[in-house]
Amino acid sequence: MIHEITPHVYDNAFHICTPKDSDVALYYAGKDMLIWQNEGAIDLPRFEQLNASAKENAEYLFSIDELGFYLLKAQPQVCETYAGSITMQPTQLMRSADQWIGFAGITGAQLSRWEESHKFCGKCGALMRHSSRERALVCPECKLREYPKISPAIIVAISDGDDLLMIKSPGSTTNRYHLIAGYVEVGETFEQTVAREAMEEVGVKVKNVRYYKSQPWSFSDTIMVGFTAELDGERTPFSLQEEEIADAKWIRREDIVLGTDSSSIGSEMIRNFKEGK
Ligand SMILES: [Zn+2]
């Protein structure tokens, strides 16, 4: 999965510090980010490749091993030596880089989006400031405190013996089937979300809901919480939630077609079921 970057170690403890020349500069604009391309390899730009002014207003986000990752608030000037190799590219290109670099790129993007959408206090409209003691934005007028946006969502592998319940989304062009997933509503436990989503999306009652693993999914500001569950009772015709589900099927273990992408918790859970784990 995309966050599994061993032997590298991600450390997101809060610090206020200034970048070293060898540290990484993250700069985002819309769906693009600044990257360094060198003979086909993709990496993230370092401060030593940028003009000294890039260090001004660089905000420390996290480290991976000894490398610090900083968010830039303005597009930096690139040193002449590196002109042309440091360019804005769509963020999906990060999937072509080493996995730990890709993980850093999408994690930084989530924090960048959060800051961009919380420049002003939602209560009184004042300009927000960074907290000096934790990762939060604070209103200097009314003291409203905003933390990074992380939306919890469940994903569930529902089985009935050797069959797995899989669904297809409307507008899907790949004919790919996937697992039931949905955002947690206010006042719910994760287990209640699993039961509600299964009933709402396909009209299926579940039992034996068990936690599997969780996965940060920065592309949608989400933390995915994975569960397994079993069909409760006899099979009945599906009752599809038309806006969200185009089709639903019970698919036998041996008939499941695996996709090539192994970055998501959903793909890992489908593979586990197929392999009888
Ligand atoms: Zn305020």
py3Dmol code that shows the C-alpha trace and the ligand (Angstrom):
import py3Dmol

protein = """\
ATOM      1  CA  MET A   1       0.000   0.000   0.000  1.00  0.00           C
ATOM      2  CA  ILE A   2       1.132   3.530  -0.754  1.00  0.00           C
ATOM      3  CA  HIS A   3       1.965   4.486   2.845  1.00  0.00           C
ATOM      4  CA  GLU A   4       4.098   1.377   3.437  1.00  0.00           C
ATOM      5  CA  ILE A   5       7.558   2.824   2.833  1.00  0.00           C
ATOM      6  CA  THR A   6       9.768   0.551   4.956  1.00  0.00           C
ATOM      7  CA  PRO A   7      12.766   0.747   5.413  1.00  0.00           C
ATOM      8  CA  HIS A   8      12.103   4.492   5.241  1.00  0.00           C
ATOM      9  CA  VAL A   9      10.510   6.022   8.332  1.00  0.00           C
ATOM     10  CA  TYR A  10       7.867   8.770   8.221  1.00  0.00           C
ATOM     11  CA  ASP A  11       7.952  11.171  11.181  1.00  0.00           C
ATOM     12  CA  ASN A  12       5.217  13.826  11.379  1.00  0.00           C
ATOM     13  CA  ALA A  13       5.919  15.156  14.899  1.00  0.00           C
ATOM     14  CA  PHE A  14       5.308  18.909  14.983  1.00  0.00           C
ATOM     15  CA  HIS A  15       8.413  21.147  14.899  1.00  0.00           C
ATOM     16  CA  ILE A  16       9.164  24.686  13.869  1.00  0.00           C
ATOM     17  CA  CYS A  17      12.491  24.676  12.048  1.00  0.00           C
ATOM     18  CA  THR A  18      14.286  26.035   9.006  1.00  0.00           C
ATOM     19  CA  PRO A  19      15.318  24.005   5.942  1.00  0.00           C
ATOM     20  CA  LYS A  20      18.796  22.693   5.192  1.00  0.00           C
ATOM     21  CA  ASP A  21      20.072  22.894   1.605  1.00  0.00           C
ATOM     22  CA  SER A  22      19.533  19.142   1.190  1.00  0.00           C
ATOM     23  CA  ASP A  23      15.889  19.236   2.389  1.00  0.00           C
ATOM     24  CA  VAL A  24      12.903  18.897   0.046  1.00  0.00           C
ATOM     25  CA  ALA A  25      10.830  21.851  -1.150  1.00  0.00           C
ATOM     26  CA  LEU A  26       7.174  21.018  -1.840  1.00  0.00           C
ATOM     27  CA  TYR A  27       5.302  23.486  -3.982  1.00  0.00           C
ATOM     28  CA  TYR A  28       1.769  22.881  -5.274  1.00  0.00           C
ATOM     29  CA  ALA A  29      -0.433  24.828  -7.690  1.00  0.00           C
ATOM     30  CA  GLY A  30      -3.867  23.321  -8.289  1.00  0.00           C
ATOM     31  CA  LYS A  31      -3.340  19.692  -9.313  1.00  0.00           C
ATOM     32  CA  ASP A  32       0.273  20.288 -10.257  1.00  0.00           C
ATOM     33  CA  MET A  33       3.420  20.164  -8.190  1.00  0.00           C
ATOM     34  CA  LEU A  34       7.021  21.113  -8.672  1.00  0.00           C
ATOM     35  CA  ILE A  35       9.184  18.109  -9.534  1.00  0.00           C
ATOM     36  CA  TRP A  36      12.743  17.447 -10.622  1.00  0.00           C
ATOM     37  CA  GLN A  37      13.210  15.287 -13.722  1.00  0.00           C
ATOM     38  CA  ASN A  38      16.672  13.972 -14.390  1.00  0.00           C
ATOM     39  CA  GLU A  39      17.340  11.482 -17.194  1.00  0.00           C
ATOM     40  CA  GLY A  40      13.892   9.923 -16.842  1.00  0.00           C
ATOM     41  CA  ALA A  41      13.998   9.720 -13.041  1.00  0.00           C
ATOM     42  CA  ILE A  42      11.499  11.767 -11.038  1.00  0.00           C
ATOM     43  CA  ASP A  43      12.366  13.277  -7.675  1.00  0.00           C
ATOM     44  CA  LEU A  44      11.357  16.261  -5.582  1.00  0.00           C
ATOM     45  CA  PRO A  45      13.353  19.503  -5.719  1.00  0.00           C
ATOM     46  CA  ARG A  46      15.847  20.295  -2.940  1.00  0.00           C
ATOM     47  CA  PHE A  47      16.482  23.764  -1.556  1.00  0.00           C
ATOM     48  CA  GLU A  48      20.018  23.738  -2.984  1.00  0.00           C
ATOM     49  CA  GLN A  49      18.440  23.694  -6.463  1.00  0.00           C
ATOM     50  CA  LEU A  50      16.345  26.774  -5.743  1.00  0.00           C
ATOM     51  CA  ASN A  51      17.257  30.377  -5.108  1.00  0.00           C
ATOM     52  CA  ALA A  52      17.893  31.242  -1.451  1.00  0.00           C
ATOM     53  CA  SER A  53      14.592  33.135  -1.204  1.00  0.00           C
ATOM     54  CA  ALA A  54      12.736  29.766  -1.312  1.00  0.00           C
ATOM     55  CA  LYS A  55      13.706  29.227   2.342  1.00  0.00           C
ATOM     56  CA  GLU A  56      11.722  32.291   3.376  1.00  0.00           C
ATOM     57  CA  ASN A  57       8.223  31.270   4.501  1.00  0.00           C
ATOM     58  CA  ALA A  58       9.040  27.557   4.040  1.00  0.00           C
ATOM     59  CA  GLU A  59       6.904  25.641   6.511  1.00  0.00           C
ATOM     60  CA  TYR A  60       8.197  22.383   7.983  1.00  0.00           C
ATOM     61  CA  LEU A  61       5.697  19.516   7.445  1.00  0.00           C
ATOM     62  CA  PHE A  62       7.371  16.168   8.222  1.00  0.00           C
ATOM     63  CA  SER A  63      10.523  14.093   7.795  1.00  0.00           C
ATOM     64  CA  ILE A  64      11.296  10.803   6.127  1.00  0.00           C
ATOM     65  CA  ASP A  65      14.497   9.404   7.630  1.00  0.00           C
ATOM     66  CA  GLU A  66      16.834  12.427   7.953  1.00  0.00           C
ATOM     67  CA  LEU A  67      15.195  14.367   5.133  1.00  0.00           C
ATOM     68  CA  GLY A  68      12.946  17.325   5.996  1.00  0.00           C
ATOM     69  CA  PHE A  69       9.946  18.196   3.792  1.00  0.00           C
ATOM     70  CA  TYR A  70       8.877  21.857   3.681  1.00  0.00           C
ATOM     71  CA  LEU A  71       5.851  23.517   2.097  1.00  0.00           C
ATOM     72  CA  LEU A  72       6.508  26.602  -0.028  1.00  0.00           C
ATOM     73  CA  LYS A  73       3.824  29.281  -0.162  1.00  0.00           C
ATOM     74  CA  ALA A  74       5.088  30.924  -3.362  1.00  0.00           C
ATOM     75  CA  GLN A  75       6.560  29.495  -6.554  1.00  0.00           C
ATOM     76  CA  PRO A  76      10.351  29.545  -6.104  1.00  0.00           C
ATOM     77  CA  GLN A  77      12.988  30.663  -8.572  1.00  0.00           C
ATOM     78  CA  VAL A  78      15.109  27.768  -9.809  1.00  0.00           C
ATOM     79  CA  CYS A  79      18.942  28.034  -9.817  1.00  0.00           C
ATOM     80  CA  GLU A  80      20.307  28.397 -13.332  1.00  0.00           C
ATOM     81  CA  THR A  81      22.092  25.015 -13.158  1.00  0.00           C
ATOM     82  CA  TYR A  82      18.761  23.209 -12.766  1.00  0.00           C
ATOM     83  CA  ALA A  83      16.654  25.340 -15.098  1.00  0.00           C
ATOM     84  CA  GLY A  84      14.511  23.081 -17.276  1.00  0.00           C
ATOM     85  CA  SER A  85      14.801  20.008 -15.044  1.00  0.00           C
ATOM     86  CA  ILE A  86      12.540  21.447 -12.346  1.00  0.00           C
ATOM     87  CA  THR A  87       9.027  21.815 -13.708  1.00  0.00           C
ATOM     88  CA  MET A  88       5.364  21.772 -12.733  1.00  0.00           C
ATOM     89  CA  GLN A  89       3.773  18.396 -13.465  1.00  0.00           C
ATOM     90  CA  PRO A  90       0.466  16.711 -12.617  1.00  0.00           C
ATOM     91  CA  THR A  91       0.694  15.026  -9.245  1.00  0.00           C
ATOM     92  CA  GLN A  92      -0.120  11.588 -10.658  1.00  0.00           C
ATOM     93  CA  LEU A  93       3.420  11.585 -11.986  1.00  0.00           C
ATOM     94  CA  MET A  94       4.437  10.988  -8.385  1.00  0.00           C
ATOM     95  CA  ARG A  95       3.251   7.420  -8.873  1.00  0.00           C
ATOM     96  CA  SER A  96       6.197   7.031 -11.244  1.00  0.00           C
ATOM     97  CA  ALA A  97       8.701   8.056  -8.567  1.00  0.00           C
ATOM     98  CA  ASP A  98       9.957   5.819  -5.747  1.00  0.00           C
ATOM     99  CA  GLN A  99       7.037   4.949  -3.468  1.00  0.00           C
ATOM    100  CA  TRP A 100       8.295   6.902  -0.446  1.00  0.00           C
ATOM    101  CA  ILE A 101       8.735   9.999  -2.640  1.00  0.00           C
ATOM    102  CA  GLY A 102       5.193   9.545  -3.974  1.00  0.00           C
ATOM    103  CA  PHE A 103       3.859   9.163  -0.449  1.00  0.00           C
ATOM    104  CA  ALA A 104       5.617  12.383   0.601  1.00  0.00           C
ATOM    105  CA  GLY A 105       4.195  14.179  -2.446  1.00  0.00           C
ATOM    106  CA  ILE A 106       0.560  13.275  -1.791  1.00  0.00           C
ATOM    107  CA  THR A 107       0.851  13.801   1.977  1.00  0.00           C
ATOM    108  CA  GLY A 108       2.247  17.293   1.416  1.00  0.00           C
ATOM    109  CA  ALA A 109      -0.562  17.961  -1.075  1.00  0.00           C
ATOM    110  CA  GLN A 110      -3.188  17.133   1.558  1.00  0.00           C
ATOM    111  CA  LEU A 111      -1.642  19.613   4.019  1.00  0.00           C
ATOM    112  CA  SER A 112      -1.293  22.230   1.278  1.00  0.00           C
ATOM    113  CA  ARG A 113      -4.992  21.907   0.305  1.00  0.00           C
ATOM    114  CA  TRP A 114      -6.016  22.206   3.946  1.00  0.00           C
ATOM    115  CA  GLU A 115      -4.035  25.412   4.470  1.00  0.00           C
ATOM    116  CA  GLU A 116      -5.254  26.915   1.207  1.00  0.00           C
ATOM    117  CA  SER A 117      -8.890  26.337   2.134  1.00  0.00           C
ATOM    118  CA  HIS A 118      -8.477  27.704   5.675  1.00  0.00           C
ATOM    119  CA  LYS A 119      -6.775  31.023   5.030  1.00  0.00           C
ATOM    120  CA  PHE A 120      -9.597  32.831   6.788  1.00  0.00           C
ATOM    121  CA  CYS A 121     -11.554  32.044   9.937  1.00  0.00           C
ATOM    122  CA  GLY A 122     -14.851  30.350   9.052  1.00  0.00           C
ATOM    123  CA  LYS A 123     -16.515  32.005  12.053  1.00  0.00           C
ATOM    124  CA  CYS A 124     -15.376  35.653  11.987  1.00  0.00           C
ATOM    125  CA  GLY A 125     -13.433  35.996   8.730  1.00  0.00           C
ATOM    126  CA  ALA A 126     -10.078  37.050  10.229  1.00  0.00           C
ATOM    127  CA  LEU A 127      -6.804  35.860   8.706  1.00  0.00           C
ATOM    128  CA  MET A 128      -5.757  32.555  10.315  1.00  0.00           C
ATOM    129  CA  ARG A 129      -2.294  32.044  11.820  1.00  0.00           C
ATOM    130  CA  HIS A 130      -0.205  28.959  12.456  1.00  0.00           C
ATOM    131  CA  SER A 131      -0.182  27.628  15.999  1.00  0.00           C
ATOM    132  CA  SER A 132       3.278  27.681  17.555  1.00  0.00           C
ATOM    133  CA  ARG A 133       2.760  24.427  19.460  1.00  0.00           C
ATOM    134  CA  GLU A 134       0.868  22.023  17.201  1.00  0.00           C
ATOM    135  CA  ARG A 135      -0.222  21.501  13.585  1.00  0.00           C
ATOM    136  CA  ALA A 136      -3.244  23.774  13.638  1.00  0.00           C
ATOM    137  CA  LEU A 137      -4.449  27.105  12.320  1.00  0.00           C
ATOM    138  CA  VAL A 138      -5.739  29.553  14.915  1.00  0.00           C
ATOM    139  CA  CYS A 139      -7.903  32.654  14.559  1.00  0.00           C
ATOM    140  CA  PRO A 140      -6.242  35.574  16.393  1.00  0.00           C
ATOM    141  CA  GLU A 141      -9.644  37.246  16.931  1.00  0.00           C
ATOM    142  CA  CYS A 142     -12.120  34.563  18.052  1.00  0.00           C
ATOM    143  CA  LYS A 143      -9.546  31.805  18.844  1.00  0.00           C
ATOM    144  CA  LEU A 144     -11.206  29.248  16.515  1.00  0.00           C
ATOM    145  CA  ARG A 145      -8.760  26.374  16.013  1.00  0.00           C
ATOM    146  CA  GLU A 146      -8.700  24.281  12.815  1.00  0.00           C
ATOM    147  CA  TYR A 147      -6.877  20.967  12.456  1.00  0.00           C
ATOM    148  CA  PRO A 148      -5.867  19.284   9.179  1.00  0.00           C
ATOM    149  CA  LYS A 149      -8.836  17.864   7.294  1.00  0.00           C
ATOM    150  CA  ILE A 150      -8.964  14.070   7.580  1.00  0.00           C
ATOM    151  CA  SER A 151     -12.267  12.429   6.652  1.00  0.00           C
ATOM    152  CA  PRO A 152     -12.757   8.865   7.939  1.00  0.00           C
ATOM    153  CA  ALA A 153     -14.290   6.360   5.534  1.00  0.00           C
ATOM    154  CA  ILE A 154     -14.846   2.613   5.748  1.00  0.00           C
ATOM    155  CA  ILE A 155     -14.196  -0.035   3.117  1.00  0.00           C
ATOM    156  CA  VAL A 156     -15.577  -3.517   3.628  1.00  0.00           C
ATOM    157  CA  ALA A 157     -14.995  -6.949   2.110  1.00  0.00           C
ATOM    158  CA  ILE A 158     -18.340  -8.745   2.565  1.00  0.00           C
ATOM    159  CA  SER A 159     -18.189 -12.494   2.006  1.00  0.00           C
ATOM    160  CA  ASP A 160     -20.632 -15.380   1.786  1.00  0.00           C
ATOM    161  CA  GLY A 161     -18.600 -18.572   1.882  1.00  0.00           C
ATOM    162  CA  ASP A 162     -16.275 -18.523  -1.147  1.00  0.00           C
ATOM    163  CA  ASP A 163     -17.981 -15.513  -2.725  1.00  0.00           C
ATOM    164  CA  LEU A 164     -17.074 -11.843  -2.325  1.00  0.00           C
ATOM    165  CA  LEU A 165     -19.571  -9.005  -2.760  1.00  0.00           C
ATOM    166  CA  MET A 166     -18.267  -6.541  -5.342  1.00  0.00           C
ATOM    167  CA  ILE A 167     -19.817  -3.480  -6.937  1.00  0.00           C
ATOM    168  CA  LYS A 168     -19.337  -1.304  -9.995  1.00  0.00           C
ATOM    169  CA  SER A 169     -19.668   2.468  -9.944  1.00  0.00           C
ATOM    170  CA  PRO A 170     -21.845   4.340 -12.443  1.00  0.00           C
ATOM    171  CA  GLY A 171     -19.795   5.735 -15.324  1.00  0.00           C
ATOM    172  CA  SER A 172     -17.008   3.193 -14.803  1.00  0.00           C
ATOM    173  CA  THR A 173     -15.181   2.735 -18.096  1.00  0.00           C
ATOM    174  CA  THR A 174     -12.931  -0.123 -16.954  1.00  0.00           C
ATOM    175  CA  ASN A 175     -15.596  -2.698 -16.009  1.00  0.00           C
ATOM    176  CA  ARG A 176     -13.707  -2.995 -12.712  1.00  0.00           C
ATOM    177  CA  TYR A 177     -15.574  -4.170  -9.638  1.00  0.00           C
ATOM    178  CA  HIS A 178     -14.516  -2.995  -6.193  1.00  0.00           C
ATOM    179  CA  LEU A 179     -15.548  -3.125  -2.555  1.00  0.00           C
ATOM    180  CA  ILE A 180     -18.286  -1.186  -0.804  1.00  0.00           C
ATOM    181  CA  ALA A 181     -16.964   1.997   0.803  1.00  0.00           C
ATOM    182  CA  GLY A 182     -18.380   5.181   2.256  1.00  0.00           C
ATOM    183  CA  TYR A 183     -17.774   8.108   4.558  1.00  0.00           C
ATOM    184  CA  VAL A 184     -18.480   7.919   8.264  1.00  0.00           C
ATOM    185  CA  GLU A 185     -21.415  10.089   9.314  1.00  0.00           C
ATOM    186  CA  VAL A 186     -21.554  12.169  12.503  1.00  0.00           C
ATOM    187  CA  GLY A 187     -22.544  10.110  15.536  1.00  0.00           C
ATOM    188  CA  GLU A 188     -21.626   6.737  14.001  1.00  0.00           C
ATOM    189  CA  THR A 189     -19.085   4.102  14.964  1.00  0.00           C
ATOM    190  CA  PHE A 190     -17.084   2.552  12.126  1.00  0.00           C
ATOM    191  CA  GLU A 191     -19.035  -0.696  12.568  1.00  0.00           C
ATOM    192  CA  GLN A 192     -22.323   1.187  12.197  1.00  0.00           C
ATOM    193  CA  THR A 193     -21.042   2.828   9.018  1.00  0.00           C
ATOM    194  CA  VAL A 194     -20.219  -0.618   7.597  1.00  0.00           C
ATOM    195  CA  ALA A 195     -23.755  -1.864   8.313  1.00  0.00           C
ATOM    196  CA  ARG A 196     -25.393   1.315   6.958  1.00  0.00           C
ATOM    197  CA  GLU A 197     -23.348   1.458   3.739  1.00  0.00           C
ATOM    198  CA  ALA A 198     -23.985  -2.246   2.989  1.00  0.00           C
ATOM    199  CA  MET A 199     -27.725  -1.750   3.480  1.00  0.00           C
ATOM    200  CA  GLU A 200     -27.912   1.614   1.628  1.00  0.00           C
ATOM    201  CA  GLU A 201     -25.793   0.636  -1.376  1.00  0.00           C
ATOM    202  CA  VAL A 202     -26.935  -2.932  -2.068  1.00  0.00           C
ATOM    203  CA  GLY A 203     -29.584  -3.830   0.544  1.00  0.00           C
ATOM    204  CA  VAL A 204     -27.391  -6.413   2.293  1.00  0.00           C
ATOM    205  CA  LYS A 205     -27.379  -7.136   6.024  1.00  0.00           C
ATOM    206  CA  VAL A 206     -23.957  -7.987   7.506  1.00  0.00           C
ATOM    207  CA  LYS A 207     -22.621  -9.736  10.612  1.00  0.00           C
ATOM    208  CA  ASN A 208     -19.228 -10.499  12.165  1.00  0.00           C
ATOM    209  CA  VAL A 209     -17.799  -7.076  11.242  1.00  0.00           C
ATOM    210  CA  ARG A 210     -14.078  -7.192  12.010  1.00  0.00           C
ATOM    211  CA  TYR A 211     -11.374  -4.523  11.743  1.00  0.00           C
ATOM    212  CA  TYR A 212      -8.643  -5.265   9.204  1.00  0.00           C
ATOM    213  CA  LYS A 213      -6.251  -2.283   8.761  1.00  0.00           C
ATOM    214  CA  SER A 214      -6.358   1.418   8.041  1.00  0.00           C
ATOM    215  CA  GLN A 215      -4.730   3.466   5.319  1.00  0.00           C
ATOM    216  CA  PRO A 216      -4.177   7.203   4.869  1.00  0.00           C
ATOM    217  CA  TRP A 217      -5.514   8.130   1.422  1.00  0.00           C
ATOM    218  CA  SER A 218      -4.380  11.698   0.885  1.00  0.00           C
ATOM    219  CA  PHE A 219      -5.806  11.954  -2.643  1.00  0.00           C
ATOM    220  CA  SER A 220      -9.238  12.560  -1.074  1.00  0.00           C
ATOM    221  CA  ASP A 221      -8.196  13.773   2.431  1.00  0.00           C
ATOM    222  CA  THR A 222      -9.381  10.421   3.733  1.00  0.00           C
ATOM    223  CA  ILE A 223      -8.345   7.796   6.245  1.00  0.00           C
ATOM    224  CA  MET A 224      -9.684   4.489   4.926  1.00  0.00           C
ATOM    225  CA  VAL A 225     -10.623   2.014   7.648  1.00  0.00           C
ATOM    226  CA  GLY A 226     -10.821  -1.534   6.323  1.00  0.00           C
ATOM    227  CA  PHE A 227     -13.194  -4.221   7.631  1.00  0.00           C
ATOM    228  CA  THR A 228     -14.246  -7.734   6.745  1.00  0.00           C
ATOM    229  CA  ALA A 229     -17.859  -8.856   7.247  1.00  0.00           C
ATOM    230  CA  GLU A 230     -20.154 -11.743   6.367  1.00  0.00           C
ATOM    231  CA  LEU A 231     -23.604 -11.862   4.831  1.00  0.00           C
ATOM    232  CA  ASP A 232     -26.217 -12.128   7.583  1.00  0.00           C
ATOM    233  CA  GLY A 233     -29.032 -14.463   6.514  1.00  0.00           C
ATOM    234  CA  GLU A 234     -30.002 -15.744   3.063  1.00  0.00           C
ATOM    235  CA  ARG A 235     -29.117 -14.085  -0.245  1.00  0.00           C
ATOM    236  CA  THR A 236     -31.881 -11.925  -1.680  1.00  0.00           C
ATOM    237  CA  PRO A 237     -31.897  -9.778  -4.849  1.00  0.00           C
ATOM    238  CA  PHE A 238     -29.738  -6.673  -4.472  1.00  0.00           C
ATOM    239  CA  SER A 239     -31.435  -3.361  -3.884  1.00  0.00           C
ATOM    240  CA  LEU A 240     -29.053  -0.933  -5.599  1.00  0.00           C
ATOM    241  CA  GLN A 241     -28.629   2.701  -4.656  1.00  0.00           C
ATOM    242  CA  GLU A 242     -28.840   3.890  -8.240  1.00  0.00           C
ATOM    243  CA  GLU A 243     -26.854   7.137  -7.956  1.00  0.00           C
ATOM    244  CA  GLU A 244     -23.842   5.322  -6.478  1.00  0.00           C
ATOM    245  CA  ILE A 245     -23.984   1.719  -7.707  1.00  0.00           C
ATOM    246  CA  ALA A 246     -24.321   0.514 -11.323  1.00  0.00           C
ATOM    247  CA  ASP A 247     -24.079  -3.215 -10.552  1.00  0.00           C
ATOM    248  CA  ALA A 248     -23.386  -5.643  -7.701  1.00  0.00           C
ATOM    249  CA  LYS A 249     -22.281  -9.281  -7.849  1.00  0.00           C
ATOM    250  CA  TRP A 250     -21.224 -12.155  -5.657  1.00  0.00           C
ATOM    251  CA  ILE A 251     -17.965 -13.239  -7.288  1.00  0.00           C
ATOM    252  CA  ARG A 252     -16.352 -16.610  -6.581  1.00  0.00           C
ATOM    253  CA  ARG A 253     -12.832 -16.535  -5.159  1.00  0.00           C
ATOM    254  CA  GLU A 254     -11.256 -18.077  -8.278  1.00  0.00           C
ATOM    255  CA  ASP A 255     -13.150 -15.777 -10.665  1.00  0.00           C
ATOM    256  CA  ILE A 256     -11.932 -12.521  -9.103  1.00  0.00           C
ATOM    257  CA  VAL A 257      -9.795 -10.545 -11.550  1.00  0.00           C
ATOM    258  CA  LEU A 258      -7.059  -8.602  -9.778  1.00  0.00           C
ATOM    259  CA  GLY A 259      -6.083  -5.139 -10.975  1.00  0.00           C
ATOM    260  CA  THR A 260      -2.466  -4.116 -11.403  1.00  0.00           C
ATOM    261  CA  ASP A 261      -2.639  -1.351  -8.780  1.00  0.00           C
ATOM    262  CA  SER A 262      -1.575  -2.494  -5.305  1.00  0.00           C
ATOM    263  CA  SER A 263      -1.476   0.946  -3.675  1.00  0.00           C
ATOM    264  CA  SER A 264      -4.876   0.831  -1.968  1.00  0.00           C
ATOM    265  CA  ILE A 265      -6.233  -1.087   0.995  1.00  0.00           C
ATOM    266  CA  GLY A 266      -9.166  -2.191  -1.204  1.00  0.00           C
ATOM    267  CA  SER A 267      -6.892  -3.938  -3.703  1.00  0.00           C
ATOM    268  CA  GLU A 268      -5.042  -5.663  -0.836  1.00  0.00           C
ATOM    269  CA  MET A 269      -8.307  -6.913   0.704  1.00  0.00           C
ATOM    270  CA  ILE A 270      -9.560  -8.264  -2.638  1.00  0.00           C
ATOM    271  CA  ARG A 271      -6.220 -10.038  -3.195  1.00  0.00           C
ATOM    272  CA  ASN A 272      -6.349 -11.504   0.331  1.00  0.00           C
ATOM    273  CA  PHE A 273      -9.814 -12.935  -0.296  1.00  0.00           C
ATOM    274  CA  LYS A 274      -8.824 -14.428  -3.644  1.00  0.00           C
ATOM    275  CA  GLU A 275      -5.765 -16.042  -2.030  1.00  0.00           C
ATOM    276  CA  GLY A 276      -7.808 -17.346   0.915  1.00  0.00           C
ATOM    277  CA  LYS A 277      -5.897 -15.305   3.523  1.00  0.00           C
TER     278      LYS A 277
END
"""
ligand_1 = """\
1
ZN
Zn -12.300 33.971 14.059
"""
view = py3Dmol.view(width=600, height=400)
view.addModel(protein, "pdb")
view.setStyle({"model": 0}, {"cartoon": {"style": "trace"}})
view.addModel(ligand_1, "xyz")
view.setStyle({"model": 1}, {"stick": {}})
view.zoomTo()
view.show()
